[in-house]
Every structure is written in C-alpha cells, then in structure tokens.
Amino acid sequence: MLNKYARAFFTRVLTPFAGFLLRKGVSPDTVTLIGTAGVVAGALAFYPRGEFFWGTVVITLFVFSDLVDGNMARQAGRSSRWGAFLDSTLDRVADGAVFSGLALWYAGGGDNLVLCAVTLFCLVSGQVVSYTKARGEAIGLKVAVNGLVERSERLVITLVLCGLSGFHRTFGVPGIQWLLPVALWVVAVGSLITLIQRVVTVHRESAEADAAAAEARGGAGQGSGA
C-alpha cells in the first residue's frame, strides 16, 4: 500500500531534481551508490551509539535516492537490467545496515538481548521475504502476493518510530523511547506473516504449474499414441 501511493507522490515531487542531476551529467547508478553509502554511514555511525534522531535524519535524506535513480533512468530512457539488479542488491545492503546498527546498540549500550534478537530477526526475515519473491519469479512463477509488510512498510515503520524515539535522548522528551521497541516487534511479526503469505503462494502456484505441466505431458502422450 505504502509502496503504491508513496512512490507516486514522491516521484512527482522529485522529478525536477532528477532532471537537474541528469543535466549535470550524474548517472542513475552513481545516485544509487551514493544513496546506499549514505544510508550505511548514517545507520552504522549513529545507531550503535543510540543517536536515533540524527541517524534517522541522515538515513532518510539518502533513502530518497531509491526514488531519484529510477526517475532519472526513466527520464533518460536508460532503464536496464543492470540498473534494476544494482538497485535491488544495494537495497538489501541498506536494509541490513539499518537493522545491524540497531542490533549493535541493543547488544552494547542498549543492553537488551531480547530486542537485539528481535532486531536480528527483522534483518534476516526482511532479506528472506525479498528472496522468496525473487526466487519464485526465477523459477517461472508469478508470486501474485505482496504481503502485509513489504520493504516500504518495514522502512517507514522502523525509521519513523526510531526517529521519534530519538527525541528522548536528543531533546529530553520523556517516555517516547518505547516507540522503537514497538516498531521492531511490529516489523518482526509483520515480516513473519508476509514470509508465510509468500511461501504459501509459491507452494500453491508451483503445485498448479506442476499439475498443468503433467496434464500437458499426458495430453501430448495421448496425441502421439493416436
């Protein structure tokens, strides 16, 4: 849901900026690389120290590169398999950095091994959710389900509530630090549900495809026998 409407809105907003970068000779791949580097730097420099507000500000600024590079490629007529591969691969790197930074905080200064484990589950489940769809499509299935919590939802929930929880340490707002644990639990449960949805869908579609292939083989055998 977020992926559908948020992308449409920000695409319109960022189109002039994407055009400006193209006129300056910047390539979409360069924007992808810089954006990922910024997210990784923001997550690993700020989150392990508990600086959730400023870390989220830095990450959010660079996250928009994920929309800018695609917009640039479309404007320039340069959409390619390599660009799609690079963008998807570096998305996984950026997601891994965000949750790794949070896990490092809970393993260190945050001193909460339960939340560290939940954060690691968010990291792993998010990667597996993406893999199930990619692998299903690679074996010829449609994987006609998005699921409850896709990448956009994972990032929005985590970054928004993480940034707000940072108001406690940065600005002294009381009680708000609990928003981050809430976000992590929501993302963990939502990712698990999404993973189950996609696995069930792949199982159903593969069974239907195998049955159709067996029926086709049977029909071909009867035709040759006649």
N, C-alpha and C positions, 0 to 999 in steps of 0.2 A: 504493500500500500504506500508506504513512505517512498519507496523506490520509484513508483509510478508518478506521484504528484510532485514530490520534492524535486526530482530531476527535471521535470517540465518547467517548473518555476525558475530554478537556478540556471537552467540552460538559457532562458530568455534574458535573465539578468547578466549573465557572464558572456553572452555572445559578443558585445562590443569589445570587452577586454581580450577575448580570444582573437578577434580580428586584429587588434592592436599588436599583439605578440607576433602574429603571422607577418604583419607589415615590417616588423623589426627583425625578421629573419629567424625567429625562435621556432624550433621544430616541436611537434607534439611529444615526441619521445623525450626530449630534453625536459619538458614540463613534467612528464611522468616521473622521471628520475629525480628531479629536484623536489617534487612534491613528496615522494616516498622518503627521501633523505631528511626532509624537514619533519615529517611525522615521526620517523625513527629517532631523530635527535631530540625532539620535544618530549617523546614518551620516556626515553631512557635517561635523559638529563634531569627531568623534573619529577616524574612519578616515583622513582625509588627513594627520593628524599621527602616524599609527602607533599610536594608542591603541586597540588592537583589543579588549582585555579590557573596558574600561569602555564602549566604544562598543557592544559586543555585549550587555552587561548592559542598557543603556538601550534598545536596539532590541528585545531580547527582551521586556522589560516591555510595550512598546507593541504588539508583534506580536499579543499575545493579544486585542487589541481586535477582530481579524478574526473571532474566535470569539464574543466577547461581543456584538457588534452583531447578528449573525444570531440568537443565542439570545434577545436582547431582542425582536427583531421577531417571532419565533415565539410567545413568551410573551404579547406584547401583541396578537397577531393582526394585525400591521401589515406583513406581508411584501408587498412591492410591486416592480413593475418598476423604479421609480426607485431603490429601495434596492439592488437587485441590480446595476443599472448603476453606481451610485456606488461600491459596494464593489469591483466588478471593476476599474473605472477607477483607483481610488486604490491598489489592489494593484499595478498596473503602475508607479505613481509611486513607491511604497515600494521595490519591487524595483530600479527604476532608481537610486534614491538609494543603496542599499546597494552596488551594483556601481560606481557613479560614485565613491563615496567611496574604495573600494579602488583604482580606476583612478588617482585623483588621487594616492594615496600612491605607487604604483609609478611614476607619471610625475614625481614630485617626490622626496621624501625616501627612498623605497624604491629609487629609481634602477634600475629594471629594466623596460626597454621591452618585453621579451618577455612578462613577466607582466602588464604594462599592456594589451598586445594581447589576451592570453587573457581578462583581466577584461572588456574591452570586448566580446569575443565572447560571454561569458556573459551580459552585459547584453542585447545585441542578439538572440541566439538565444532567450533566455527570452521576450522580447517576441514574437518571431515564432512560437514554439511556441504561445503563447496565441492569437495571431491566427489561425493555421491552423485551430484548432478552432472559434473564433468565426465565422470566415468560412465554413467548411464548413457549419456549422449554419445560417448565414444564407441559404445557397442551397438549404436543404432537405435536407441530408444528416445522417446520424446521427453520423458520425465516431466509429465504435464502437471506439475505441482510446484508452487513456490515455497509454501510452508509458512508457519506462524512468524518466525523470526529470521529474516534474511540479513545479509551484511548491513544494509542501510539501517535496519532496526537495531541491530547489535551496536553499531557505532553511535547512533543518535542516543539511545538509552544510556550507554556507558559514558559517552562524553558529556552529555548534558548533566546527568546526575553527579558525575565525577567533578565537573567544573563547579557545580553548586555546592558540593560538599567541601570544596576548597575554600569557600567563604569562611568556614570555621577557623581555619588556620591563618588565612591571609587577612581577613577583615574582622575576626573575632565574633562572628555570628554563632550563637550557641545552638546546640542540638542538631545542626544541619549535616554534621559529619556522617550520620547514619544513611544518608542518601546513596553513598557509594556501595555499601554492602547490599542495600536493597536492589540497586541496579545490577550487581553481579549475580545475585540469586535469580532475578527475573531473566537475565540473559542466559544463565545456565539452564534453567528449566525450559525456557522458550527454545533454546538450541536443541535440547534433547527431544522435545516434541517435534521440531522441524526435521531432525535427523530421522526419527521414526516415520514421519509422514513420507519422506523421500525414499526410505528403504522399502516401505510398503508399496509405494507407487512403482518403484523399479521392479519389485518382485511381481506385481500384477502385470505390468507391461511386458516383462520378459516371458512370463507364462503365456500371455496372449500371443506374443511373437513366435514362441516355440510351437504353440498349437497351430498357428496359421502356417508355419513352415512345414510342419508334419502333414497337415491337410493337403498342402500344395504338392508335397512329395507323393502322397498317396494318390492324388488325382493324376499326377503325371505317370505314375506306375500303371494305373488302370488304363490310361490312354495309350501307352506303349504296348500293353498287353492286347488291347483290341486291334 
